[in-house]
Amino acid sequence: MAAFDPWDPAFLADPYPSYADLRGKGRVHFYEPTQQWLVPHHADVSALLRERRLGRTYQHRFSHEDFGRTAPPAEHEPFHTLNDHGMLDLEPPDHTRIRRLVSKAFTPRTVEQLKPYVGRLAGELVDQLVQKGGGDLLTDVAEPLPVAVIAEMLGIPEADRAPLRPWSADICGMYELNPPQDVAARAVRASAEFSGYLRELIAERRENPGDDLISGLIAAHDEDDRLTEQEMISTCVLLLNAGHEATVNATVNGWYALFRNPDQLAALRADHTLIPSAIEELMRYDTPLQLFERWVLDDIEIDGTTIPRGAEIAMLFGSANHDPAVFQAPEKLDLARKDNPHISFSAGIHYCIGAPLARIELAASMTALLEKAPALALAAEPERKPNFVIRGLEGLAVEV
């Protein structure tokens, strides 16, 4: 069994045994290489996601110096400006104001109205895959579906969509632990380019509003809700990044898990009513977001260990989702699992605003693949991305 080491290919191939080891050794562990406190148990992760003494940022209360932290390098500024104004990295009251506004675009009714469009698009993508006799499930179905849906919601013209996924992938590289210099440089460049593009699009929408989300954010008249231009740009990028990174990886991780568990795939093929519970189980079984970080704003105690203000806590979602205290036989893929309180969409005030849309997208692609490619099979063993935090595959070659 590989020890907890987010840079070791053996660990990345299958981190779940080492999570079991961590859980067995205690509720909190200081990890020297990243200077973080690792929290592996479901009960603790679930409680800490709702804990107000922790924050995604500390800058609403402390300067870098007060908090005992070094300011990020000046050359990383475009990334941090973009990242720090998105609601995922804000705390109340700014978080509350932005989320209230954006959530109007994600009401159950609005999301439900997207179902026919998402279903049609998923069907078209799978038809193309079938016509070719197979291909890469990642680039042929998993990526284009959520990118198109979020771009459609934001009102990004079809002709402008090609760079969205590369920009997003480059920016998300910065969320890995201790990202190397070249990864940081790509994230900074993508942040600057994506921000520049959105600034122009927002200016154009001010002149010619439509019925898209960007026009809606511009038109918000309530003074309490008004967004700055930077908040608008950061919100759009966050929706695109979060809206498809997780869905893309949930799709390929999920299908790879199905191919490795042929009995479960056979059960799903025989009974499509399993799709809703299958989606929840696949997100639990191989979690797309393995780790979520929070800063300690006021001293906190976990199992007799005081974690001081200024420390960083790393909640291990992948470990929590395999905790036998909560999930019976957690290492077993069980698509009919009834009791499944996984935390793949987080919890508390930062619960994923796009979770209902992600579920619709995952159900649409799964339904289309089961119906149109009933004999879908793995064509080659996939290569895993060398990432830990955002867990995915380089591709998933399939044949129909």
TORKOL-78183 format. One line per field, with one value per residue (C-alpha): x, y, z. Coordinates in nm, 2 decimals. Layout:
residues N
xx	(X | ...)
yy	(Y | ...)
zz	(Z | ...)
This chain:
residues 400
xx	(0.00 | 0.13 | 0.16 | -0.02 | 0.19 | 0.00 | 0.29 | 0.34 | 0.19 | 0.11 | -0.09 | -0.26 | -0.36 | -0.55 | -0.54 | -0.82 | -0.61 | -0.38 | -0.69 | -0.80 | -0.46 | -0.49 | -0.84 | -0.71 | -0.43 | -0.64 | -0.88 | -0.62 | -0.26 | -0.01 | 0.14 | 0.48 | 0.53 | 0.22 | 0.21 | -0.16 | -0.37 | -0.53 | -0.88 | -0.99 | -1.31 | -1.66 | -1.80 | -1.52 | -1.52 | -1.90 | -1.88 | -1.59 | -1.76 | -2.02 | -1.77 | -1.76 | -1.42 | -1.28 | -1.28 | -1.20 | -1.02 | -0.88 | -0.84 | -1.19 | -1.04 | -0.66 | -0.38 | -0.12 | 0.12 | -0.14 | -0.22 | 0.14 | 0.13 | 0.34 | 0.16 | 0.16 | 0.43 | 0.34 | 0.37 | 0.07 | -0.15 | -0.39 | -0.47 | -0.53 | -0.74 | -0.96 | -0.98 | -1.02 | -1.33 | -1.53 | -1.78 | -1.61 | -1.32 | -1.52 | -1.69 | -2.00 | -2.11 | -1.96 | -2.02 | -2.39 | -2.45 | -2.29 | -2.45 | -2.79 | -2.77 | -2.62 | -2.86 | -3.15 | -3.00 | -2.99 | -3.34 | -3.49 | -3.73 | -3.45 | -3.24 | -3.54 | -3.61 | -3.25 | -3.33 | -3.45 | -3.15 | -2.91 | -3.07 | -3.07 | -2.71 | -2.60 | -2.79 | -2.62 | -2.27 | -2.33 | -2.47 | -2.14 | -1.94 | -2.15 | -2.11 | -1.73 | -1.75 | -1.60 | -1.34 | -1.24 | -1.53 | -1.35 | -1.32 | -1.62 | -1.89 | -1.77 | -1.61 | -1.83 | -2.16 | -2.11 | -1.89 | -2.17 | -2.44 | -2.25 | -2.15 | -2.51 | -2.63 | -2.36 | -2.44 | -2.09 | -2.12 | -2.05 | -1.76 | -1.58 | -1.60 | -1.29 | -1.04 | -1.28 | -1.18 | -0.80 | -0.83 | -1.02 | -0.78 | -0.48 | -0.64 | -0.74 | -0.38 | -0.32 | -0.55 | -0.31 | -0.08 | 0.24 | 0.20 | 0.53 | 0.64 | 0.54 | 0.19 | 0.15 | 0.27 | 0.00 | -0.26 | -0.16 | -0.16 | -0.50 | -0.64 | -0.53 | -0.67 | -1.00 | -1.05 | -0.97 | -1.22 | -1.50 | -1.43 | -1.50 | -1.81 | -1.95 | -1.90 | -2.08 | -2.37 | -2.41 | -2.48 | -2.68 | -2.84 | -2.98 | -3.16 | -2.84 | -2.68 | -2.42 | -2.70 | -2.89 | -2.59 | -2.55 | -2.92 | -2.94 | -3.07 | -3.08 | -2.80 | -2.72 | -2.68 | -2.49 | -2.16 | -1.84 | -1.71 | -1.43 | -1.69 | -1.88 | -1.57 | -1.47 | -1.82 | -1.84 | -1.50 | -1.60 | -1.92 | -1.73 | -1.45 | -1.66 | -1.94 | -1.75 | -1.42 | -1.63 | -1.88 | -1.61 | -1.41 | -1.72 | -1.82 | -1.49 | -1.41 | -1.76 | -1.75 | -1.40 | -1.53 | -1.83 | -1.59 | -1.39 | -1.71 | -1.89 | -2.16 | -2.27 | -2.26 | -2.47 | -2.72 | -2.74 | -2.79 | -3.07 | -3.24 | -3.21 | -3.41 | -3.08 | -2.94 | -3.01 | -2.86 | -2.58 | -2.47 | -2.45 | -2.26 | -2.01 | -1.94 | -1.88 | -1.68 | -1.42 | -1.46 | -1.37 | -1.26 | -1.04 | -0.94 | -1.09 | -0.89 | -1.00 | -0.80 | -0.83 | -0.96 | -0.99 | -0.82 | -1.01 | -0.98 | -1.01 | -0.98 | -0.77 | -0.54 | -0.55 | -0.52 | -0.41 | -0.53 | -0.33 | -0.31 | -0.47 | -0.70 | -0.72 | -1.05 | -1.01 | -1.34 | -1.22 | -1.14 | -1.47 | -1.66 | -1.50 | -1.54 | -1.68 | -1.84 | -2.09 | -2.08 | -2.13 | -1.86 | -1.73 | -1.47 | -1.76 | -1.93 | -2.30 | -2.52 | -2.83 | -2.68 | -2.97 | -2.80 | -2.54 | -2.46 | -2.14 | -1.99 | -1.87 | -2.07 | -1.93 | -2.17 | -2.25 | -2.25 | -2.01 | -2.24 | -2.21 | -2.47 | -2.45 | -2.52 | -2.87 | -2.74 | -2.44 | -2.69 | -2.90 | -2.58 | -2.45 | -2.79 | -2.83 | -2.49 | -2.54 | -2.89 | -2.77 | -2.47 | -2.68 | -2.95 | -2.74 | -2.42 | -2.55 | -2.23 | -1.99 | -1.66 | -1.32 | -1.08 | -0.75 | -0.64 | -0.66 | -0.38 | -0.45 | -0.39 | -0.09 | -0.32 | -0.44 | -0.69 | -0.89 | -0.90 | -0.95 | -0.81 | -0.61 | -0.87 | -1.10 | -1.08 | -1.40 | -1.55 | -1.92)
yy	(0.00 | 0.34 | 0.59 | 0.93 | 1.10 | 1.32 | 1.31 | 0.93 | 0.76 | 0.45 | 0.66 | 0.85 | 0.52 | 0.42 | 0.65 | 0.47 | 0.21 | 0.48 | 0.68 | 0.37 | 0.37 | 0.75 | 0.69 | 0.41 | 0.62 | 0.91 | 1.19 | 1.46 | 1.44 | 1.71 | 1.67 | 1.83 | 1.86 | 2.09 | 2.22 | 2.11 | 1.93 | 1.63 | 1.53 | 1.18 | 1.09 | 1.16 | 1.29 | 1.55 | 1.66 | 1.70 | 1.91 | 2.12 | 2.21 | 2.39 | 2.53 | 2.91 | 2.92 | 2.81 | 3.01 | 2.97 | 3.30 | 3.49 | 3.83 | 3.95 | 3.95 | 3.95 | 4.08 | 3.82 | 3.94 | 3.93 | 3.57 | 3.47 | 3.40 | 3.53 | 3.72 | 3.53 | 3.63 | 3.94 | 3.76 | 3.54 | 3.84 | 3.77 | 3.43 | 3.55 | 3.85 | 3.62 | 3.34 | 3.57 | 3.74 | 3.42 | 3.31 | 2.98 | 3.18 | 3.44 | 3.44 | 3.63 | 3.90 | 3.91 | 3.53 | 3.57 | 3.87 | 3.69 | 3.35 | 3.51 | 3.66 | 3.36 | 3.12 | 3.29 | 3.12 | 2.78 | 2.75 | 2.40 | 2.54 | 2.70 | 2.38 | 2.16 | 2.37 | 2.29 | 1.91 | 1.88 | 2.08 | 1.87 | 1.55 | 1.64 | 1.75 | 1.43 | 1.22 | 1.40 | 1.35 | 0.98 | 0.94 | 1.08 | 0.84 | 0.54 | 0.64 | 0.64 | 0.30 | 0.44 | 0.70 | 0.89 | 0.92 | 1.22 | 1.44 | 1.31 | 1.32 | 1.40 | 1.74 | 1.89 | 1.84 | 2.05 | 2.31 | 2.37 | 2.38 | 2.64 | 2.84 | 2.84 | 2.96 | 3.24 | 3.33 | 3.27 | 3.25 | 2.91 | 3.04 | 3.16 | 2.83 | 2.64 | 2.80 | 2.76 | 2.41 | 2.46 | 2.79 | 2.61 | 2.31 | 2.55 | 2.76 | 2.45 | 2.33 | 2.60 | 2.41 | 2.12 | 2.09 | 2.30 | 2.35 | 2.37 | 2.69 | 2.60 | 2.50 | 2.83 | 3.02 | 2.85 | 2.93 | 3.29 | 3.32 | 3.15 | 3.38 | 3.69 | 3.57 | 3.44 | 3.76 | 3.97 | 3.78 | 3.81 | 4.18 | 4.24 | 4.01 | 4.19 | 4.53 | 4.39 | 4.27 | 4.61 | 4.75 | 4.45 | 4.25 | 3.91 | 3.65 | 3.49 | 3.48 | 3.75 | 3.99 | 3.89 | 3.97 | 4.31 | 4.39 | 4.32 | 4.65 | 4.58 | 4.78 | 4.50 | 4.26 | 4.46 | 4.29 | 4.47 | 4.39 | 4.18 | 3.98 | 3.92 | 3.79 | 3.57 | 3.43 | 3.34 | 3.16 | 2.98 | 2.86 | 2.73 | 2.57 | 2.41 | 2.35 | 2.12 | 2.01 | 1.80 | 1.68 | 1.58 | 1.38 | 1.23 | 1.10 | 0.93 | 0.82 | 0.67 | 0.48 | 0.35 | 0.22 | 0.05 | -0.12 | -0.25 | -0.38 | -0.57 | -0.71 | -0.35 | -0.24 | -0.54 | -0.45 | -0.09 | -0.21 | -0.43 | -0.16 | 0.20 | 0.31 | 0.26 | 0.57 | 0.83 | 0.61 | 0.50 | 0.86 | 0.92 | 0.60 | 0.66 | 1.01 | 0.85 | 0.56 | 0.76 | 1.12 | 1.39 | 1.64 | 1.46 | 1.75 | 2.08 | 2.34 | 2.58 | 2.83 | 2.83 | 3.17 | 3.09 | 2.81 | 2.48 | 2.14 | 1.80 | 1.50 | 1.68 | 1.84 | 2.22 | 2.35 | 2.71 | 3.02 | 3.06 | 2.69 | 2.52 | 2.22 | 1.98 | 1.78 | 1.46 | 1.41 | 1.09 | 0.94 | 1.06 | 0.90 | 0.56 | 0.58 | 0.25 | 0.43 | 0.58 | 0.35 | -0.03 | -0.20 | 0.13 | -0.03 | -0.21 | -0.04 | -0.08 | 0.12 | 0.04 | 0.18 | 0.34 | 0.53 | 0.75 | 1.08 | 1.14 | 1.48 | 1.51 | 1.83 | 1.97 | 2.10 | 2.42 | 2.76 | 2.64 | 2.35 | 2.32 | 2.56 | 2.36 | 2.02 | 1.98 | 2.07 | 1.83 | 1.55 | 1.63 | 1.63 | 1.30 | 1.14 | 1.26 | 1.13 | 0.80 | 0.75 | 0.82 | 0.59 | 0.30 | 0.34 | 0.41 | 0.22 | -0.08 | -0.28 | 0.01 | -0.14 | -0.02 | -0.02 | 0.04 | 0.09 | 0.47 | 0.68 | 0.87 | 1.24 | 1.32 | 1.53 | 1.46 | 1.73 | 1.71 | 1.34 | 1.24 | 1.05 | 1.17 | 1.00 | 0.69 | 0.50 | 0.31 | 0.09 | 0.04)
zz	(0.00 | -0.10 | 0.19 | 0.16 | -0.10 | -0.35 | -0.60 | -0.60 | -0.91 | -0.71 | -0.46 | -0.74 | -0.91 | -0.60 | -0.29 | -0.10 | 0.09 | 0.22 | 0.33 | 0.53 | 0.69 | 0.78 | 0.93 | 1.14 | 1.28 | 1.40 | 1.32 | 1.22 | 1.09 | 1.02 | 0.68 | 0.66 | 0.28 | 0.24 | 0.60 | 0.62 | 0.87 | 0.70 | 0.81 | 0.68 | 0.86 | 0.72 | 1.05 | 1.09 | 0.73 | 0.73 | 1.06 | 0.94 | 0.61 | 0.83 | 1.08 | 1.09 | 1.26 | 0.92 | 0.60 | 0.23 | 0.27 | 0.57 | 0.40 | 0.51 | 0.87 | 0.85 | 0.64 | 0.52 | 0.79 | 1.07 | 0.97 | 0.96 | 0.58 | 0.29 | 0.02 | -0.31 | -0.57 | -0.76 | -1.09 | -0.99 | -0.95 | -1.25 | -1.11 | -0.75 | -0.86 | -1.06 | -0.80 | -0.49 | -0.62 | -0.69 | -0.44 | -0.37 | -0.22 | -0.04 | 0.30 | 0.41 | 0.35 | 0.00 | -0.05 | 0.06 | -0.18 | -0.49 | -0.42 | -0.37 | -0.71 | -0.90 | -0.74 | -0.93 | -1.24 | -1.07 | -0.92 | -0.96 | -1.22 | -1.43 | -1.41 | -1.50 | -1.81 | -1.93 | -1.93 | -2.29 | -2.42 | -2.22 | -2.32 | -2.69 | -2.68 | -2.50 | -2.76 | -3.05 | -2.90 | -2.84 | -3.19 | -3.33 | -3.11 | -3.23 | -3.59 | -3.55 | -3.38 | -3.07 | -2.96 | -2.65 | -2.41 | -2.25 | -2.55 | -2.75 | -2.48 | -2.12 | -2.21 | -2.48 | -2.29 | -1.97 | -2.15 | -2.40 | -2.13 | -1.91 | -2.22 | -2.33 | -1.99 | -1.98 | -2.34 | -2.48 | -2.86 | -3.01 | -3.22 | -2.90 | -2.70 | -2.82 | -2.56 | -2.26 | -2.17 | -2.21 | -2.01 | -1.74 | -1.72 | -1.69 | -1.42 | -1.22 | -1.22 | -0.95 | -0.71 | -0.69 | -0.38 | -0.42 | -0.80 | -0.99 | -1.16 | -1.51 | -1.39 | -1.21 | -1.52 | -1.73 | -1.48 | -1.47 | -1.85 | -1.88 | -1.60 | -1.79 | -2.12 | -1.99 | -1.79 | -2.09 | -2.31 | -2.05 | -2.00 | -2.37 | -2.36 | -2.05 | -2.23 | -2.54 | -2.32 | -2.15 | -2.50 | -2.63 | -2.34 | -2.40 | -2.18 | -2.07 | -1.72 | -1.79 | -1.90 | -1.59 | -1.36 | -1.53 | -1.49 | -1.12 | -0.98 | -0.61 | -0.46 | -0.21 | -0.49 | -0.74 | -0.86 | -0.95 | -1.30 | -1.14 | -0.93 | -1.25 | -1.44 | -1.14 | -1.11 | -1.48 | -1.46 | -1.14 | -1.30 | -1.60 | -1.41 | -1.14 | -1.38 | -1.60 | -1.43 | -1.18 | -1.43 | -1.69 | -1.43 | -1.27 | -1.61 | -1.70 | -1.35 | -1.33 | -1.66 | -1.58 | -1.25 | -1.44 | -1.68 | -1.38 | -1.22 | -1.50 | -1.26 | -1.17 | -1.54 | -1.63 | -1.36 | -1.49 | -1.85 | -1.73 | -1.53 | -1.63 | -1.32 | -1.13 | -1.31 | -1.02 | -0.75 | -0.98 | -1.03 | -0.65 | -0.60 | -0.88 | -0.74 | -0.40 | -0.52 | -0.71 | -0.60 | -0.86 | -0.60 | -0.35 | -0.12 | -0.01 | 0.19 | 0.46 | 0.67 | 1.05 | 1.15 | 1.52 | 1.71 | 1.67 | 1.85 | 1.68 | 1.90 | 2.16 | 1.91 | 1.90 | 1.54 | 1.57 | 1.39 | 1.07 | 1.00 | 0.69 | 0.71 | 0.41 | 0.42 | 0.24 | 0.05 | -0.11 | 0.23 | 0.39 | 0.10 | 0.19 | 0.57 | 0.69 | 0.99 | 0.73 | 0.43 | 0.45 | 0.25 | 0.11 | -0.12 | -0.30 | -0.59 | -0.53 | -0.77 | -0.57 | -0.25 | -0.06 | 0.22 | 0.04 | 0.22 | 0.01 | 0.03 | -0.33 | -0.37 | -0.04 | 0.23 | 0.43 | 0.27 | -0.01 | -0.11 | -0.49 | -0.64 | -0.97 | -0.81 | -0.96 | -1.31 | -1.27 | -1.19 | -1.50 | -1.72 | -1.58 | -1.61 | -1.97 | -2.09 | -1.90 | -2.04 | -2.40 | -2.37 | -2.22 | -2.49 | -2.80 | -2.72 | -2.52 | -2.58 | -2.49 | -2.38 | -2.27 | -2.57 | -2.38 | -2.02 | -1.95 | -1.81 | -1.49 | -1.48 | -1.25 | -1.03 | -0.68 | -0.58 | -0.91 | -0.99 | -1.35 | -1.65 | -1.95 | -2.17 | -2.19 | -2.51 | -2.58 | -2.86 | -2.94)
